[in-house]
Amino acid sequence: MDLSLKEMHKLKDNIEEEWAPKMKSLAERSGLRFKRKGPKPHYPPLALNDPNYNREQKAFAFNLNYTTKYTFISFVPKLLLEQFQKTTNFYFLLVVIITLIPSISPVSPMTTLPGLLFVLALAALREAYEDLNRYKEDTKVNNKLIKVVESSTGQKFEKKSSRLRVGDLVYISNNNPVLCVD
């Protein structure tokens, strides 16, 4: 169903005029109360399909999707923190530390250290592989082409989903998913 911009505005106004009072009276009759706790949040003003105005607001997030856990710099510290939160890895770390003290330990640290390093290396490889797959999926989602309608001309053009901004009018066709990021 292709609607012009005027038809879309008319449909929106019709829904607001016709259905909003009905829903409010239904909620009142059923005893539901919709009260917001605390002060109303302040949202910056936005303009539909006016990217320059919305860009000036600087309060809106970009539409980039990142689900990766690690960066190049944070990989080793986060991995070690995550691995040593596991009881078995922490136990083996303590055993390695105790074997480093020659007056206490009858065995060489070389008997326990390789086992711990092997487990940590396998965990690091698994985490790196999973994070690389997350990065690839993020790239696919961020580079997906989305149809956008230019409000002044009504023309449709394609834009990468990562380039979408607040206020862009997105053209949604039947059976196509809508991509959005929280």
C-alpha positions in Angstrom: 0.0 0.0 0.0 1.7 3.2 -1.2 0.5 6.4 0.5 1.4 9.9 -0.2 2.7 12.1 2.6 -0.6 14.0 2.8 -2.5 10.7 3.0 -0.2 9.5 5.8 -0.8 12.7 7.8 -4.6 12.4 7.2 -4.5 8.8 8.4 -2.5 9.7 11.5 -4.9 12.6 12.4 -7.9 10.3 11.9 -6.4 7.7 14.2 -5.7 10.4 16.9 -9.2 11.9 16.6 -11.1 8.7 16.4 -9.3 6.1 18.5 -7.5 8.0 21.2 -10.7 9.0 23.1 -12.1 5.5 22.7 -9.0 3.9 24.2 -9.0 6.5 27.1 -12.6 5.8 27.9 -12.0 2.0 27.7 -9.0 2.4 30.1 -11.1 4.5 32.5 -14.0 2.0 32.5 -11.7 -0.9 33.2 -10.0 0.8 36.1 -6.6 1.1 34.5 -4.6 4.2 35.3 -1.8 5.4 33.3 0.2 7.7 35.5 3.8 8.4 35.1 5.9 8.3 38.3 8.1 11.3 38.7 8.5 14.3 36.4 8.0 13.9 32.6 11.2 13.2 30.8 12.4 16.0 28.6 12.9 15.1 25.0 14.6 17.4 22.6 12.4 18.7 19.8 12.7 16.9 16.5 11.7 17.7 13.0 10.5 15.0 10.6 12.8 14.6 7.7 14.9 17.6 8.6 18.4 16.1 9.1 20.1 19.5 9.6 17.8 20.6 12.4 18.0 17.2 14.1 21.8 17.1 13.8 22.0 20.5 15.6 20.1 19.0 18.6 23.1 16.6 19.3 20.9 14.7 21.7 20.0 11.8 19.5 22.1 8.6 19.2 23.4 7.2 16.0 21.7 4.1 14.5 24.8 1.9 14.8 24.5 -1.6 16.1 27.3 -2.9 18.2 27.0 -6.2 20.1 30.7 -7.1 20.3 32.0 -7.7 23.8 35.6 -6.7 23.3 37.8 -4.1 21.7 41.4 -4.7 20.7 42.6 -3.0 23.9 40.1 -4.5 26.3 40.2 -8.1 25.1 42.9 -9.5 27.6 41.8 -7.7 30.7 38.1 -8.5 30.2 38.9 -12.1 29.3 41.0 -12.6 32.4 38.5 -11.0 34.7 35.7 -13.2 33.2 37.7 -16.4 33.4 39.0 -15.9 36.9 35.4 -15.3 38.1 34.9 -19.0 37.4 35.6 -21.1 40.5 37.8 -23.7 38.8 40.0 -21.2 37.0 40.4 -19.2 40.2 41.3 -22.4 42.1 44.0 -23.4 39.6 45.4 -19.8 39.7 45.7 -20.2 43.5 47.4 -23.6 43.0 49.9 -22.0 40.5 50.6 -19.1 42.9 51.3 -21.6 45.8 53.6 -23.7 43.6 55.6 -20.6 42.9 56.7 -20.5 46.6 59.5 -23.1 46.9 59.4 -23.3 50.7 55.7 -24.4 50.7 55.3 -26.4 47.5 57.0 -29.8 46.9 56.2 -29.6 43.1 57.5 -27.4 40.4 55.2 -24.6 39.0 55.7 -26.2 35.6 53.3 -29.0 36.6 50.3 -26.8 37.1 51.0 -23.7 35.0 50.7 -25.3 31.5 47.2 -26.7 32.4 45.9 -23.3 33.4 47.5 -21.6 30.4 45.9 -24.2 28.1 42.4 -23.6 29.5 42.9 -19.8 29.3 44.2 -20.1 25.7 41.2 -22.2 24.6 38.8 -19.7 26.3 40.5 -16.8 24.5 40.2 -18.5 21.1 36.6 -19.3 21.7 35.8 -15.7 22.8 37.7 -14.2 19.9 35.9 -16.4 17.4 32.5 -15.5 18.9 33.3 -11.8 19.0 34.5 -11.9 15.4 31.1 -13.5 14.4 29.2 -10.8 16.3 31.3 -8.1 14.5 30.4 -9.7 11.1 26.7 -9.7 12.0 26.9 -6.1 13.2 28.5 -5.1 9.9 25.7 -6.8 8.0 23.0 -5.1 10.0 24.7 -1.7 9.8 25.2 -1.9 6.0 21.6 -3.1 5.2 20.0 -0.7 2.7 16.8 1.0 4.0 14.4 2.9 1.8 13.9 6.5 3.0 11.4 9.1 1.8 12.5 12.6 1.1 9.6 14.8 2.5 10.2 17.8 0.3 10.1 15.8 -3.0 8.5 12.5 -1.9 11.2 10.5 -3.7 12.5 7.3 -2.2 16.2 6.5 -2.0 18.3 3.9 -0.2 20.4 4.6 2.7 22.6 2.3 4.9 20.8 1.6 8.2 23.8 3.0 10.1 23.3 6.3 8.4 19.7 6.7 9.5 19.0 9.6 11.9 16.2 10.6 14.1 13.5 12.2 12.0 14.2 10.2 8.8 11.0 9.0 7.2 11.5 5.3 6.5 9.5 3.6 3.8 8.3 0.2 5.0 7.1 -2.3 2.4 5.1 -5.5 3.0 7.0 -8.4 4.6 10.2 -6.5 5.2 11.7 -6.3 8.7 12.2 -3.0 10.4 15.7 -2.5 11.8 16.1 -0.3 14.8 18.6 0.0 17.6 17.8 0.8 21.2 
